[in-house]
C-alpha cells in the first residue's frame, strides 16, 4: 500500500493534497450521542460499527479485484454512548484512478480529488473516518507502508484502517489509541459481531530510529512478500498448465472419436445389406385370377465401388440402345407413277 503526494503534515511526512491529517480532537468535532448497535458491554480500544449497505459495498469492491489490490475511504461519524466513543461507518467511496498492483495500491492525486468531490456531493455532513484496502491472497497482516499511511494520513482518534483478503476471507482493523496504532478483535455489522485478525506485524508502533535492525526486518518482510508473490505466480502457472492440458486432452479425444467413427462407417457401409423400409401390394391379373405381388422399398447405402459399377453398366445400356438408330440405313422412297 502506498500514497503519493506533494504536501507535508506537521510531522514532516508526505500527505495527500486536500487530506485532513489531524485527529478528531484537533478538529474539535462534537461527538454525536447515539446508541451503539452492538452489545452494551462490548470492550475494545475503539468500537467499530458498519452499516449493512456500507459493508456490502466494501465487500463487493474487494471481490471485484482478486489479482490486484484496491483501496477506498470510509465515510461516517464518531459517536458516543454510555460506554464511550465508537465509530459509525455509513458508506464507502471507492478509490477510482488508483494505481494497482498484485502487492500494492497507490492513492494518487487524482484518486484523492475524486474521493473529496464524491464526499462533498453525496455525504456533505459526514466525516472521513478511515480507509480500506485489500491483500488478495496474502492475508491481512499490515505492511510497514500500511502502518505508515495510517500513522501519517489517518491519525485522528476516530479514524481506522480496514484490510481484507477477498480470497482467504480474513479481515483486520487498526484504530488509533493513546498515540499508538492497535488492532481490534471484532467489529459489528448492523449489530452482528464479526471477528478480526489481530496480528498487525512486529514492532508496529516503534519508530524506525528506535528499532534495532529495522532495515533487516524491512528486508525480511520484503523477502516474505516476494516469496508470497512467487508462490502466487507458480500457482497461476500450474492452473494455466492444467487448463491447457485438459483442453488438449479433450481435443485429442474428439479427433480420435471422429477418425474411429469415420473408419467404422466406411467399413460397415460395404457389408450392410439393404434394409426394408415399406411394402406395397400390387394386384396382377394372371389368367382368370387376380394375385397380389409385393413391391418392397428398401434403404441401402450402396458401396462406392458398386455404385460406380452400376453407373457404368447403365451408361453401356444407354449406349447400346442408341447405337441401332444411328447405324440404320435410310429407306428409299418409291418413285411416284404418273398415268395418263
C-alpha positions in Angstrom: 0.0 0.0 0.0 1.5 3.4 -0.9 0.4 7.0 -1.0 1.8 9.7 -3.3 1.5 13.4 -2.6 3.4 16.7 -2.5 2.2 18.2 0.8 3.7 17.8 4.2 2.0 17.3 7.6 3.2 18.6 10.9 5.4 15.5 11.4 7.2 16.1 8.1 5.6 13.1 6.4 4.1 13.4 3.0 0.4 13.7 2.9 -2.1 13.8 0.0 -3.2 17.3 -1.0 -6.5 18.2 0.5 -6.5 15.4 3.1 -7.1 16.3 6.7 -4.5 14.5 8.8 -5.4 16.0 12.1 -7.4 13.9 14.7 -10.9 14.4 15.9 -9.8 16.2 18.9 -7.8 18.7 16.8 -10.9 19.3 14.7 -12.9 19.8 17.9 -15.8 17.7 16.4 -18.6 17.2 18.8 -19.4 13.5 19.3 -22.9 12.6 18.3 -24.9 10.9 21.0 -26.2 7.6 19.7 -26.9 4.1 20.8 -24.2 1.6 19.8 -25.7 -1.1 17.5 -23.8 -3.9 19.2 -23.8 -5.2 22.8 -23.7 -2.7 25.5 -20.9 -4.4 27.3 -18.5 -4.6 24.3 -15.0 -3.8 25.2 -12.5 -2.7 22.5 -9.9 0.1 22.2 -12.4 1.7 19.9 -15.7 0.0 18.9 -16.4 0.0 15.2 -19.9 -0.3 13.7 -20.6 -0.6 9.9 -23.9 -0.4 8.3 -25.0 -3.4 6.1 -25.0 -1.3 2.9 -21.5 0.0 3.5 -20.1 -3.4 4.3 -21.8 -4.9 1.2 -20.3 -2.2 -1.0 -16.8 -2.7 0.6 -17.0 -6.5 0.1 -18.2 -6.1 -3.5 -15.3 -3.8 -4.3 -12.8 -6.2 -2.7 -14.1 -9.3 -4.5 -14.2 -7.4 -7.8 -10.4 -7.5 -8.0 -8.8 -10.8 -7.0 -5.5 -10.2 -8.8 -4.7 -6.7 -7.7 -5.1 -4.6 -4.5 -7.9 -1.9 -4.4 -8.4 0.9 -2.0 -11.0 3.5 -0.8 -12.1 5.5 2.2 -14.7 5.0 4.9 -17.4 7.7 5.5 -19.3 8.1 8.8 -19.1 9.8 12.1 -17.7 9.5 15.6 -20.4 8.8 18.2 -20.7 8.1 21.8 -22.9 6.4 24.3 -22.7 5.4 28.0 -19.9 3.0 27.1 -17.7 5.7 25.4 -16.9 6.7 21.9 -17.4 4.4 18.8 -17.0 4.8 15.0 -20.1 4.5 12.9 -19.3 3.7 9.2 -22.2 4.7 6.9 -20.7 4.5 3.4 -17.6 3.8 1.4 -16.1 5.7 -1.5 -14.1 3.6 -4.0 -10.6 4.9 -4.9 -11.1 5.3 -8.6 -7.9 6.0 -10.6 -5.6 4.4 -8.0 -2.6 2.6 -9.4 -3.0 -1.1 -8.7 -0.6 -4.0 -8.4 -0.7 -7.5 -7.1 1.0 -6.4 -3.8 0.4 -2.7 -3.7 -2.1 0.1 -4.5 -1.4 3.8 -4.7 -3.6 6.7 -3.7 -2.8 9.2 -6.5 -3.6 12.9 -6.6 -6.4 12.1 -9.0 -7.7 9.5 -6.5 -7.9 12.0 -3.7 -9.6 14.6 -5.9 -12.2 12.1 -6.9 -12.8 11.0 -3.3 -13.3 14.5 -2.0 -15.5 15.5 -4.8 -17.7 12.5 -4.3 -17.8 13.0 -0.5 -18.8 16.7 -0.8 -21.5 15.8 -3.3 -23.0 12.7 -1.6 -22.0 12.9 2.1 -21.5 16.6 3.0 -22.5 16.1 6.6 -20.3 13.1 7.2 -16.6 12.7 8.0 -13.8 10.6 6.5 -13.4 8.1 9.4 -10.7 5.9 7.8 -9.6 3.9 4.8 -9.6 0.4 3.5 -7.6 -1.8 1.0 -7.2 -5.4 0.1 -4.4 -8.1 0.2 -5.8 -10.7 -2.3 -4.2 -14.0 -1.4 -1.7 -12.5 1.1 -3.6 -12.5 4.4 -4.4 -9.4 6.4 -1.1 -8.5 8.2 -0.4 -4.8 7.8 2.8 -4.0 6.0 5.2 -1.2 7.1 3.7 1.0 4.3 0.2 0.3 5.6 1.2 1.4 9.1 2.9 4.5 7.7 -0.2 5.5 5.9 -2.4 5.0 9.0 0.0 6.9 11.3 0.6 9.9 9.0 -2.6 10.2 6.8 -5.3 8.9 9.2 -4.0 9.8 12.7 -7.3 11.0 14.1 -8.7 9.4 17.3 -11.8 8.1 15.4 -10.0 7.1 12.1 -9.4 3.4 11.4 -7.7 1.2 8.8 -9.6 -1.8 7.4 -7.9 -4.5 5.4 -9.4 -7.7 3.9 -8.2 -10.7 2.0 -11.1 -11.4 -0.5 -9.5 -14.9 -1.3 -9.0 -16.0 2.3 -12.0 -14.2 3.8 -10.0 -12.7 6.6 -10.4 -9.1 7.9 -8.4 -6.8 10.3 -8.9 -3.4 11.7 -6.5 -0.9 13.2 -7.5 2.0 15.4 -5.6 4.9 16.9 -5.5 4.7 20.7 -3.3 6.8 23.0 -0.9 7.7 20.2 -0.4 4.2 19.1 -1.9 2.0 16.3 -3.6 -1.0 17.8 -5.8 -3.8 16.4 -9.3 -4.6 17.5 -10.5 -8.2 17.8 -14.0 -7.6 16.4 -16.4 -5.2 14.8 -20.2 -5.1 14.2 -22.3 -5.1 11.1 -25.8 -4.0 11.9 -25.2 -5.3 15.4 -23.8 -8.6 14.3 -20.4 -9.4 15.5 -17.5 -10.2 13.1 -14.1 -11.4 14.3 -10.9 -9.8 13.2 -7.3 -11.0 12.9 -5.1 -9.1 15.4 -1.6 -9.7 14.0 -0.6 -6.3 12.7 3.1 -7.0 12.3 6.1 -6.8 14.5 7.1 -3.5 16.1 4.1 -1.8 14.6 4.3 1.2 16.9 8.1 1.5 17.1 9.7 4.3 15.2 12.3 3.5 12.6 15.1 5.3 14.5 14.4 3.4 17.8 14.1 -0.1 16.4 17.3 -2.1 16.2 17.8 -3.9 13.0 14.9 -2.1 11.3 16.5 -2.4 7.9 16.9 -6.1 8.3 13.3 -6.5 9.4 12.2 -4.5 6.4 14.3 -6.6 4.1 12.9 -9.8 5.7 9.4 -8.5 5.2 10.1 -7.7 1.6 11.6 -11.1 1.0 8.5 -12.7 2.5 6.2 -10.7 0.2 8.4 -11.6 -2.8 8.1 -15.3 -1.8 4.4 -15.0 -1.5 4.2 -13.4 -4.9 6.3 -16.1 -6.4 4.0 -18.7 -4.9 1.0 -17.0 -6.4 2.7 -16.8 -9.8 3.6 -20.5 -9.5 0.0 -21.4 -8.6 -1.3 -19.4 -11.5 1.2 -21.1 -13.9 0.2 -24.5 -12.6 -3.5 -23.7 -13.0 -2.9 -22.4 -16.6 -0.9 -25.6 -17.4 -3.7 -27.8 -16.1 -6.3 -25.9 -18.1 -4.3 -26.2 -21.4 -3.6 -29.9 -20.7 -7.3 -30.5 -20.2 -8.1 -28.6 -23.5 -5.5 -30.6 -25.4 -6.8 -33.9 -23.9 -10.4 -33.1 -24.9 -9.3 -32.1 -28.4 -7.3 -35.3 -28.8 -10.2 -37.4 -27.7 -12.5 -35.6 -30.1 -10.1 -36.2 -33.0 -9.7 -39.9 -32.2 -13.5 -40.3 -31.9 -14.1 -38.7 -35.3 -11.4 -40.8 -37.0 -12.8 -44.0 -35.4 -16.3 -43.2 -36.4 -15.2 -42.5 -40.0 -13.3 -45.8 -40.2 -16.2 -47.7 -38.7 -18.8 -46.1 -41.1 -16.6 -46.8 -44.1 -16.2 -50.5 -43.1 -19.8 -51.2 -42.2 -21.3 -49.4 -45.2 -19.6 -52.0 -47.5 -21.2 -55.0 -45.7 -24.6 -53.7 -44.7 -27.5 -55.4 -46.6 -30.5 -53.5 -47.9 -33.0 -52.6 -45.1 -36.7 -53.0 -45.9 -38.5 -49.8 -45.2 -42.0 -50.5 -46.5 -44.1 -53.0 -48.6 -46.6 -52.0 -51.3 -49.0 -54.7 -52.6 -49.8 -54.5 -56.3 -52.7 -56.6 -57.9 -51.8 -58.5 -61.0 -54.2 -60.4 -63.3 -53.0 -63.9 -64.3 -55.4 -65.7 -66.5 -58.8 -65.6 -64.8 -57.4 -65.0 -61.4 -56.0 -61.9 -59.6 -53.0 -62.2 -57.4 -51.1 -59.7 -55.3 -47.4 -59.1 -55.9 -45.4 -57.0 -53.4 -43.1 -54.2 -54.2 -40.6 -53.6 -51.4 -39.0 -50.2 -50.8 -35.6 -50.6 -49.2 -32.8 -48.4 -47.9 -29.3 -49.3 -48.9 -26.2 -47.3 -48.7 -24.6 -48.6 -51.9 -20.8 -49.0 -51.6 -18.9 -46.5 -53.8 -17.3 -49.3 -55.9 -20.6 -51.0 -56.6 -22.3 -47.7 -57.3 -19.7 -46.9 -59.9 -20.2 -50.3 -61.5 -24.0 -49.7 -61.7 -23.4 -46.3 -63.2 -21.0 -47.7 -65.8 -23.5 -50.5 -66.7 -26.3 -48.0 -67.1 -24.1 -45.9 -69.4 -23.4 -49.0 -71.5 -27.0 -49.9 -71.8 -27.9 -46.4 -72.9 -25.1 -46.5 -75.5 -26.3 -49.9 -76.8 -29.9 -48.6 -77.1 -29.0 -45.6 -79.2 -26.5 -47.4 -81.4 -29.0 -49.2 -83.9 -30.9 -45.9 -84.6 -27.6 -44.2 -85.5 -26.4 -47.1 -87.9 -29.7 -48.0 -89.6 -29.5 -47.1 -93.4 -32.0 -44.6 -94.8 -35.0 -46.2 -96.6 -35.5 -45.2 -100.2 -38.9 -43.8 -101.1 -40.6 -45.4 -104.2 -40.9 -43.2 -107.2 -44.3 -41.8 -107.9 -46.1 -43.2 -111.0 -47.8 -41.0 -113.4 -50.6 -42.2 -115.7 -52.3 -40.6 -118.5 
